Amino acid sequence: MKPVVGLTGGIASGKTTVSKMFADLGIPIIDADELAREVVEPGTPGLAAIVEEFGEDVLDEEGGLDRKKVADLVFGDEEARETLNAIMHPRIGAAGAKYVQGYQDHPAPYVIYEGALLVETGAHKGFSALVVVSAEESVQRLRLIARDGFTVHDANARIEAQLPLDRKVAVADFVVSNNGDLEGTRRQVNEIHEQLVARFGSGESA
């Protein structure tokens, strides 16, 4: 089985930026956020389960899942978040496993699985290695304000609601510091890639 490397980090730390850099190096990326959209598309059992649990108010005008409504609904409500996770995570995991299987003949030496909650759910323990993307809290705050239109208060609340970044860094095999110097970030990604290739082989015979 081809090694799967987990990629995670804090909110607005730049996980997507880093995953794209790995993709530029020829590494297949499995994005848990895309899987999360896939498993709740209209007509799926996942969407039906969410509607049954939270009501039709979570749907948009086209009958799809309104992710912002769901996020607002479970934010600050631990029980609701656990209920949502119980619906989503097994389905995301099953979809991810199918993608991993589909990459077995790919020439890359490993596959990246990008997800925001790999440490929170304990999923990181199942990966061949874990890369954590870190950023200073002030940088995260500015990115949330610029990217999502949050107020300072809302941005702080989202950051504080997450598992502290140092807890993720503590279980990482590799850490990428991503505070805005993209070339510096790319250098770190290249170095990590070289170490992963050394660990897992060139992949040409995979």
C-alpha positions in Angstrom: 0.0 0.0 0.0 1.3 3.4 -1.0 2.2 5.6 2.1 -0.3 8.3 2.9 1.0 11.5 4.5 -1.4 13.6 6.6 -1.4 17.3 6.1 -3.1 19.5 8.7 -2.8 22.8 10.6 -4.8 25.5 12.3 -7.6 27.6 10.7 -6.2 30.0 8.1 -2.7 28.6 8.5 -2.3 27.9 4.8 -3.0 24.2 4.4 -4.3 24.6 0.9 -1.3 26.7 -0.2 1.0 24.0 1.1 -0.9 21.2 -0.4 -0.7 22.9 -3.8 3.0 23.1 -3.4 3.1 19.4 -2.9 0.9 18.9 -5.9 3.4 21.0 -7.9 6.0 18.3 -7.0 3.8 15.6 -8.5 2.2 14.4 -5.3 -1.5 13.4 -5.5 -3.7 15.3 -3.0 -6.8 14.0 -1.4 -8.7 17.0 0.1 -11.0 16.0 3.0 -12.9 19.3 2.5 -13.7 18.2 -1.1 -14.7 14.8 0.2 -17.0 16.5 2.8 -18.8 18.2 -0.1 -19.0 15.0 -2.1 -20.6 12.9 0.7 -23.4 15.4 1.2 -24.3 16.1 -2.4 -28.1 16.1 -3.2 -29.4 12.6 -3.2 -26.7 11.2 -0.9 -27.4 9.3 2.3 -25.1 11.8 4.0 -27.3 14.8 3.2 -30.4 12.8 4.1 -28.9 12.1 7.5 -28.0 15.7 8.2 -31.5 16.9 7.2 -33.1 14.3 9.4 -30.9 15.4 12.3 -30.9 19.2 11.9 -34.0 19.9 9.7 -34.5 21.3 6.2 -33.3 24.8 7.3 -29.7 23.7 6.6 -30.6 23.4 2.9 -30.0 26.2 0.3 -32.5 27.2 -2.3 -31.3 24.5 -4.7 -31.7 21.7 -2.1 -28.0 21.4 -1.4 -26.3 21.7 1.9 -25.7 25.3 3.0 -22.3 24.8 4.7 -22.3 28.2 6.3 -25.6 27.6 8.0 -24.4 24.2 9.3 -21.1 25.8 10.5 -23.0 28.5 12.4 -25.4 25.9 13.8 -22.7 23.7 15.4 -20.2 26.5 16.3 -20.1 26.7 20.1 -22.5 23.7 20.4 -20.4 20.7 21.3 -23.3 18.2 21.2 -24.4 19.4 17.7 -20.8 19.3 16.5 -20.3 15.7 17.7 -23.6 14.7 16.0 -22.5 16.3 12.8 -19.0 14.6 13.0 -20.6 11.2 13.7 -22.5 11.6 10.4 -19.6 13.1 8.4 -16.4 11.4 9.5 -17.1 7.8 8.6 -18.4 8.8 5.2 -15.4 11.0 4.6 -13.0 8.2 5.7 -14.7 5.7 3.4 -14.5 8.1 0.4 -10.8 8.9 1.2 -10.0 5.2 1.3 -11.4 4.8 -2.2 -9.2 7.6 -3.5 -6.1 6.1 -1.8 -6.8 2.8 -3.5 -7.2 4.6 -6.8 -3.7 6.1 -6.5 -1.9 2.8 -5.9 -0.5 2.7 -9.5 0.5 6.4 -9.5 4.3 7.0 -9.8 4.5 9.3 -6.8 6.2 7.7 -3.7 3.4 8.9 -1.4 0.0 10.5 -1.3 -1.0 13.6 0.7 -4.3 13.6 2.6 -5.2 17.2 3.6 -7.7 17.6 6.5 -8.4 20.2 9.2 -9.3 17.8 12.0 -6.8 15.0 11.6 -5.4 15.5 15.1 -8.7 16.2 16.8 -10.2 13.0 15.5 -7.1 10.9 16.1 -6.9 10.1 12.4 -3.3 11.3 12.3 -2.2 8.1 14.1 -3.1 6.1 10.9 -0.8 8.0 8.5 2.7 7.1 7.5 3.8 10.7 8.5 2.1 13.9 9.6 2.9 17.4 8.2 1.5 20.3 10.2 1.2 23.8 8.7 1.7 26.5 11.4 1.2 30.3 11.3 1.3 33.0 14.0 -2.1 33.7 15.5 -1.9 37.3 14.3 -1.4 36.0 10.7 -4.4 33.6 11.1 -6.5 36.5 12.3 -5.7 38.8 9.4 -6.3 36.0 6.9 -9.7 35.2 8.4 -10.7 38.9 8.3 -9.5 39.3 4.7 -10.7 35.9 3.4 -14.0 35.4 5.1 -15.0 38.9 6.1 -14.9 38.1 9.8 -14.7 40.8 12.4 -11.8 40.7 14.8 -14.1 39.2 17.5 -15.4 36.5 15.1 -11.9 35.6 13.9 -10.6 35.3 17.5 -13.6 33.1 18.4 -12.9 30.8 15.5 -9.2 30.5 16.4 -10.0 29.9 20.1 -12.5 27.3 19.3 -9.9 25.1 17.6 -7.4 22.8 19.2 -4.3 24.9 20.0 -1.8 24.8 17.2 1.0 23.8 19.5 -0.9 20.6 20.3 -0.8 19.7 16.6 2.8 20.7 16.2 3.7 18.4 19.1 2.6 15.3 17.2 4.0 16.4 13.8 6.8 14.6 11.9 7.3 17.8 9.9 6.3 21.4 10.5 5.9 24.1 7.8 6.0 27.6 9.1 3.7 29.7 6.8 3.6 33.3 7.9 3.5 34.9 4.4 6.9 34.3 2.8 5.7 32.0 0.0 9.2 31.3 -1.2 10.3 30.4 2.3 7.3 28.1 2.6 8.1 26.5 -0.8 11.7 25.8 0.4 10.3 24.1 3.5 7.9 22.0 1.4 10.7 21.0 -1.0 12.9 19.9 1.9 10.1 17.8 3.5 9.4 16.3 0.1 13.0 15.2 -0.3 13.0 13.6 3.2 9.7 11.8 2.4 11.1 10.5 -0.9 14.2 9.3 0.9 12.0 7.6 3.4 9.5 6.0 1.0 11.6 5.6 -2.2 11.3 7.3 -5.6 7.9 5.7 -6.2 8.8 4.8 -9.8 8.3 1.2 -9.1 5.1 1.7 -7.1 
